[in-house]
């Protein structure tokens, strides 16, 4: 069983822990997915890049009301998507390559599970450390809706990488992620329907914002 000074589970915010003060530490980083975590790969960074494109589409629609001759003629979704991820994917790959190149860091591209006190099973190996940081983040939740798994559906983790804008899109939920991504696809040409379990959008936000 290999021993480390520090084990970090998750290469999102956990990736920012390692600094020059750890140069003499033996560190294990366990990450089964892309480096950079939610924010870089499936969260706020790509979503805001999509939001900007959607805002331009909305502005083009609104120009005539202000006396400006603009029109929205449609969106080249593959071009928008590729512009976003052609910038993001190299950052994630570069982060992984950098960590793998450090002599005191060992990267494990596996799931991790505890098998004993301060003992983790990663792949076919068991590792241990006095310090273990859990920075695994979260994942999209698929609600127990009858028949959901019998149809093609997406989560916020996958919808931004689809190949074409859907003609119609149903968004289950009315939180900020649902509102943001629903607005993006609506502005770019989809007919969007929201299914809510409450009587308002963004119910956890300021009342005026929600209304």
C-alpha positions in Angstrom: 0.0 0.0 0.0 1.5 3.3 -1.2 1.6 6.1 1.3 1.3 9.8 0.5 1.5 13.0 2.5 -1.8 14.2 0.9 -4.5 12.7 -1.2 -6.9 15.0 -3.0 -10.1 13.6 -4.5 -11.3 15.8 -7.3 -9.4 18.1 -9.7 -11.8 21.0 -9.7 -11.3 23.3 -6.7 -9.1 20.6 -5.3 -6.6 21.2 -8.0 -6.0 24.7 -6.6 -4.8 23.3 -3.2 -1.3 22.4 -4.4 1.2 25.2 -4.2 4.9 25.8 -3.9 4.8 25.1 -0.2 4.0 21.5 -1.1 7.0 20.8 -3.2 8.4 18.4 -0.7 5.1 16.5 -0.2 4.2 13.3 -2.0 0.7 14.0 -3.3 -1.9 11.8 -4.9 -4.7 13.4 -7.0 -7.7 11.2 -7.9 -9.9 12.4 -10.8 -12.0 10.2 -12.9 -13.2 13.0 -15.3 -11.9 16.2 -16.7 -9.5 18.5 -14.8 -11.0 21.8 -13.8 -14.2 20.5 -12.4 -17.7 21.7 -12.9 -17.0 25.4 -13.3 -14.6 25.0 -16.2 -16.1 22.1 -18.0 -19.9 22.0 -17.5 -20.7 25.1 -15.3 -20.3 28.8 -15.1 -17.5 29.3 -17.7 -19.1 27.6 -20.7 -22.6 28.6 -19.7 -21.7 32.3 -19.6 -20.0 32.0 -23.1 -23.3 30.5 -24.4 -25.2 33.3 -22.6 -23.3 35.9 -24.4 -24.2 34.4 -27.8 -27.8 34.2 -26.7 -27.7 37.9 -25.6 -26.5 38.9 -29.1 -29.4 37.0 -30.6 -31.9 38.8 -28.4 -30.3 42.2 -29.2 -30.7 41.5 -32.9 -34.4 40.8 -32.4 -34.9 44.0 -30.4 -33.2 46.4 -32.7 -36.2 47.4 -34.8 -38.1 48.4 -31.6 -35.4 51.0 -31.1 -35.2 52.1 -34.6 -32.2 50.0 -35.5 -32.4 47.7 -38.5 -31.3 44.4 -37.1 -32.7 40.9 -37.5 -32.1 37.5 -36.0 -31.8 34.9 -38.9 -30.9 31.9 -36.8 -27.9 30.5 -35.0 -25.0 28.2 -36.2 -25.1 26.1 -33.1 -22.0 23.9 -34.0 -20.0 27.0 -34.5 -21.1 28.5 -31.1 -20.5 25.2 -29.3 -17.1 24.6 -30.9 -16.0 28.2 -30.2 -16.7 27.5 -26.5 -15.2 24.1 -26.1 -12.2 24.7 -28.4 -11.1 27.2 -25.8 -12.1 25.2 -22.7 -11.0 21.7 -23.6 -7.3 22.6 -24.0 -7.4 24.3 -20.6 -8.6 21.1 -19.0 -6.1 18.9 -20.9 -3.3 21.3 -20.0 -4.2 21.2 -16.3 -4.0 17.4 -16.3 -0.8 17.4 -18.3 0.8 19.9 -15.9 -0.1 17.9 -12.8 1.1 14.6 -14.3 4.4 16.3 -15.1 5.1 17.2 -11.5 7.6 14.8 -9.9 5.8 14.8 -6.5 2.3 14.4 -7.8 0.7 11.1 -8.9 -2.5 11.3 -10.8 -5.0 8.5 -10.5 -7.8 8.5 -13.2 -10.2 6.3 -11.3 -13.1 6.4 -8.9 -12.1 6.3 -5.2 -13.7 4.6 -2.3 -12.7 4.2 1.3 -11.8 0.6 2.3 -10.4 1.4 5.7 -9.2 4.2 8.0 -7.5 6.7 5.7 -7.3 4.0 3.1 -8.6 4.5 -0.5 -9.1 2.0 -3.3 -8.3 3.6 -6.6 -8.4 1.2 -9.6 -6.4 -1.9 -8.6 -4.4 -0.1 -5.9 -4.9 0.9 -2.3 -3.3 4.2 -1.1 -3.2 6.0 2.2 -2.3 9.4 3.6 -2.6 11.3 6.9 -4.4 14.1 5.1 -7.2 13.5 2.7 -9.2 16.3 1.0 -12.7 15.5 -0.4 -13.3 17.9 -3.3 -15.4 15.6 -5.4 -18.0 18.3 -6.2 -21.5 17.3 -7.2 -23.3 15.7 -10.2 -26.6 16.3 -12.0 -29.6 14.6 -10.3 -32.0 12.5 -12.5 -35.4 12.7 -10.8 -37.4 9.4 -10.5 -39.9 10.3 -13.2 -41.6 7.2 -14.7 -40.5 6.6 -18.2 -37.6 9.1 -18.1 -35.0 6.5 -18.9 -37.0 5.2 -21.8 -36.4 8.5 -23.8 -33.3 10.5 -24.7 -32.7 13.2 -22.2 -29.9 15.5 -21.2 -28.6 17.0 -18.0 -26.7 20.3 -17.5 -23.5 18.2 -18.0 -24.4 17.1 -21.5 -26.8 19.6 -23.1 -24.1 22.1 -24.0 -22.3 19.6 -26.2 -25.3 18.4 -28.4 -24.9 18.5 -32.1 -27.9 20.8 -33.0 -30.4 23.1 -31.4 -33.6 21.1 -30.6 -36.8 22.4 -32.2 -38.5 21.9 -28.9 -36.9 21.6 -25.4 -38.6 20.8 -22.1 -36.7 21.9 -19.0 -37.6 20.1 -15.7 -37.0 22.6 -13.0 -37.0 26.4 -12.4 -33.7 27.1 -10.6 -30.9 29.2 -11.9 -29.3 26.5 -14.0 -32.7 25.7 -15.7 -33.4 29.4 -16.2 -30.0 30.1 -17.7 -29.8 27.2 -20.1 -33.5 27.4 -21.0 -33.0 31.1 -21.9 -29.9 30.2 -24.0 -31.8 27.7 -26.1 -34.9 29.9 -26.3 -32.9 32.9 -27.5 -31.1 30.8 -30.1 -34.3 29.3 -31.6 -35.8 26.5 -29.5 -39.3 26.4 -28.3 -38.8 26.0 -24.6 -41.2 24.7 -22.0 -40.4 24.7 -18.2 -42.0 22.1 -15.9 -42.0 23.4 -12.3 -43.1 21.9 -9.0 -43.8 25.3 -7.5 -45.8 28.3 -8.8 -42.7 30.4 -9.8 -39.3 30.4 -11.3 -36.2 31.0 -9.2 -38.1 30.6 -5.9 -35.0 30.8 -3.8 -34.0 34.1 -5.2 -35.2 37.7 -4.4 -39.0 37.9 -4.8 -38.8 40.6 -7.4 -36.3 38.5 -9.4 -38.6 35.4 -9.1 -41.6 37.3 -10.4 
